[in-house]
Amino acid sequence: MVFVPALLTTAAVTVFAQDPARFEDVVRNLRNPDSKIRISAVRLLRETGYAEAMVPLAGVINDQVDEIQLEAIDAELSFYLVDPVSAKKRVALVVEVRSSGRAPAAFELGPLGVWPKPVPNELVDALLQAVDDENKNVRVEAIYTLGVIGSGSKLKLSEAAVGKLLKALDHYDAAVRAGAARVAGRLQVRSAGDALLKGVNDSNADVRYASIRALGQIRDERAIQALTEQLNYYNRGEGAWSALDALARIAHRSSVPVFQARLVDKDPYLRRAAAEGLARTGDPSSVEIFLSDVNQDESEMVRAAMTFALYKQGHVNYLARLIDFAGSEKLQPQLQGYFIELGSSVVSPVATRLKEPDDDVRQHLATILGAIGDQSTTSVLMPLKEDRNRDVSAAATSAIERLKMAGR
């Protein structure tokens, strides 16, 4: 494949609004034999932000020119992202993105970094085809873009698409295998269990860790023994974090002794995962430890996990304390996960805290309500659109738009 230098775009979005025929002309240019014209068309369509551009752009994701492919994938990604994302590394609970590119970084934002827009079948098919491209960057951007856009809409893949994703789990490129495992977990492709169990023993560490975590996300109880063995094998570090996190998501009663043992581990990531596992299993014997350590543990994320556990185990007064963590920027992915798990039952108590004086608290609670609320929640979010803080106002506006798109 050949490389085409970047070209400056020469048309404004307003042109399309004033002249719909112009939009169709640009779409036609995606089929122009001149690669410079094709790449210019991709960039112009990206600028429009029109949903109607998604399907035409999917048609050039597998263009013969690498640069056009990457521009088209990036354009599709931009239609779904709430905020722009730069291509950089970001460290989460048990994963470090080692691939460069916007799509892997966007994947780390989780479902609240993406608008819940429908995903055209043509786009899914094009991205899965691009997973086998000659260019490594195209392959990686394609697999992670599928995971990003699918997480916002809770995409249910067709049988054919699932087959292609399962094939990607055995790709010759380890970066694609790891990406496919992460996407299978994020989209909860339960039929991927056998392939993911195979991935637990992959020669590449990234693939092993991604497969382990994905087994937890799809809650495959057949994997409990294998995951426990992996935890014992690694004992420390990312392998152990991944295994215990997966067991905590499956939350089978047989894992309670494992969680109890790791609740006093020196590693805060393991203590956090252990607390979450005990929260989900509902183990009553751990309550006293939580009550003792919820204010004492040196790690904020562990204290948040114990607070979550106490609420899950019936100590309703700890919901207010869980909401208190909304002021921490660092804890947002963790906290959002808890509230999404708790769901609509906690909308009312969260909404009552929207008048908090702390700007960060108001901002983050507005974002959470956009994920767990319904149309009736819009009325409590509307006043925040006029908030004195611009970040709070933007969060409220986005939350309202998310509720509208989701149709809840």
C-alpha positions, 0 to 999 in steps of 0.5 A: 500500500502507498502513503498519501501525504496529509492534505488540508481540508478546503470546505466548511461544514456549513456548505453541506448544511446549505447544499445537500447536493454538495454532501452527495458529491463528497460521498461520490469522491470516496470512489474517485481513483485519485487518492488525494481526492479520496482522502480529502473527501474523508476529512470533509465528511468527518467535519460534518459530524453527520450520522449519514456519513458513517456508512459511506466512510465504512466503504473506504476503511479497506481502501488500498491506501493506508493513510485513507484507511486510518483517516476513515477509521479515525473519522468513524471513531470521532462520530462516537466520542464524547470528547476528543482523545489523543493517542497516548498511554493510559493506565487503568486498574489492571491494564496498560495500553501499550499500542499507540493510536487513538482507538486504544486510548479511547477504549480506556475511557469506557462506555461513558466516553462514547455516545450510545449511537447505533452502529451500522452493520456495514461499519462493523463488517468493514472494521472486522475485515480491516483486522486482517490488513497488511498494516499493523496500525490499521489492524490495531485501530480497527479492532479497538474502534469496534470495541469503542463504538460497540461499548456505547450502544451495547452492540450485539454482534451478528453471528457472522461478526462474532465468528470473525471476532473469534478468528481474531482471537487467534490472529498472528499479530499478538496486538490484535489477539489482545485487542480482540480479547478486550473487545470480546470482554467489553461487548460480553461475547459469551461464546468467546469463552473457549477461545479466551481460555486458550488465550490464558496460555498464550505466548504473549503476556498482553494476550494472556492478561486480556484473555483473563480479564475478558473471562471475568467480563463475560462471567464464564464460570467454567474459567474459575479453576483456571483463573484461580490457578493463574492467580496462584501462579502470578501471585503479584503484578498484572497477572494476579490483578487480572485473575483476581479482577476476573474472579471478582466479576464472576463472583462465585461463592467458591471464590470467597476464601480467595477473596478473604485471603487477598483482602489483607494483601500488601498490594492495593489493587488486589485488596480492591479486587478482593473487596469487590468480589466479596461485595458481589458474592454478598459474603456477610462474614467480611462485613466486620473487616470492611467496617474496620478498614473502610476508613483506615486503608491507606489506598483511596480506591480500596476504601471506595471498594469497601464502601461499595461492598458495605452498601451492596451488603445492605448498609444503606448509609454507605451510599452517601459515602460512596457518592463522596468519592465523586470529588476524586478525578482519579477514581472516576472510572472505578466509581462510574463502574460501581454506579452503573452496576447499581443502576437506576435504584440509586438515581434519586440519592445521586440526584439530591447531591447535584447541589454540592458546592464542589465543582468536581462532585457536581460534574462527575455526578451529572455524568453518572446520572447520564448513564443510569438515569431516564428521561425523568432525570433530565429535569434535575440536570437542566439547571446545571446547564447554566452552572457557573462552572463550564465543566459542570455545564458541559457534563450536564449537557452531555448527560442530557444528550446521552439520556435522549440518545439512549431513549431511556 
